[in-house]
Amino acid sequence: MLRHMYKKAFEQSRVNVDTIIKNLGIKDE
């Protein structure tokens, strides 16, 4: 149960990081 929560939080944080990187890339261009 706890591991599933950690995995879900990790996946969400990874998606957020990818979104931030994409936004920075768009701003840089």
C-alpha contacts under 8 A as a table, 3 or more apart, distances in Angstrom:
res1	aa1	res2	aa2	distance
1	M	4	H	5.16
1	M	5	M	6.49
2	L	5	M	5.09
2	L	6	Y	6.30
3	R	6	Y	5.05
3	R	7	K	6.10
4	H	7	K	5.02
4	H	8	K	6.09
5	M	8	K	5.10
5	M	9	A	6.10
6	Y	9	A	5.13
6	Y	10	F	6.00
7	K	10	F	5.04
7	K	11	E	6.13
8	K	11	E	5.15
8	K	12	Q	6.20
9	A	12	Q	5.10
9	A	13	S	6.09
10	F	13	S	5.12
10	F	14	R	6.05
11	E	14	R	5.07
11	E	15	V	6.22
12	Q	15	V	5.09
12	Q	16	N	6.23
13	S	16	N	4.97
13	S	17	V	6.19
14	R	17	V	5.08
14	R	18	D	6.22
15	V	18	D	5.07
15	V	19	T	6.15
16	N	19	T	5.05
16	N	20	I	6.19
17	V	20	I	5.08
17	V	21	I	6.15
18	D	21	I	5.12
18	D	22	K	6.13
19	T	22	K	5.08
19	T	23	N	6.13
20	I	23	N	5.03
20	I	24	L	6.13
21	I	24	L	5.07
21	I	25	G	6.08
22	K	25	G	4.97
22	K	26	I	6.18
23	N	26	I	5.10
23	N	27	K	6.20
24	L	27	K	5.03
24	L	28	D	6.05
25	G	28	D	5.09
25	G	29	E	6.35
26	I	29	E	5.33
